[in-house]
Amino acid sequence: MSYKIEITHKTEASNPELPSTFYGGCGSDRGEFLVTGSPMPTEAEVDAYLSEEIVDFCMQSYDPATGVGKYVVVDGWAPEVGTLYYYDDI
């Protein structure tokens, strides 16, 4: 199967110079994505794929029924809205 993941929302870090180790989440971007394909991949499959594509990716939630998910990029930059990832058979 082929799947597409589109970044649909991005919230930039409140203070990217501060490490989350000392200032909880200040340097972390957040975002949302939408997975399309059939059958829908599992949370573990999407997490594994995006962890390879986005440095310091951490999935917060994913609903396979709708394909909507949320994530945090710890002390890093989330992809821009509209970024697309294509892959076959996770």
C-alpha positions, -999 to 999 in steps of 0.1 A, spaced: 0 0 0 10 36 -5 6 62 21 8 100 22 15 121 54 8 158 52 19 183 79 -13 203 85 -3 225 115 28 238 131 34 257 164 69 270 168 88 268 201 81 296 225 119 301 230 140 279 208 173 289 225 162 273 258 167 235 261 138 214 273 161 197 297 160 228 319 129 247 306 102 221 299 92 224 262 104 259 256 126 248 227 102 223 211 81 228 180 47 210 178 26 200 149 -2 180 134 -4 156 105 -29 138 83 -23 102 70 -41 91 39 -41 56 25 -60 23 28 -59 4 50 -47 30 75 -13 22 91 -11 16 129 3 42 153 35 22 157 40 21 119 35 59 116 57 66 146 85 45 131 83 61 97 82 97 110 109 91 135 132 83 105 121 114 86 120 141 114 149 144 138 138 142 175 102 134 165 80 123 194 44 112 186 18 125 210 -13 109 195 -26 93 163 -61 81 154 -61 55 126 -98 60 121 -93 96 109 -56 96 101 -50 127 123 -20 128 146 -1 152 168 36 153 176 64 173 192 100 178 179 120 180 211 145 209 210 141 210 172 122 223 142 90 208 129 85 206 92 66 234 75 28 232 69 22 215 36 53 192 38 44 158 23 59 124 30 52 95 7 60 59 14 50 23 5 43 -6 29 56 6 62 
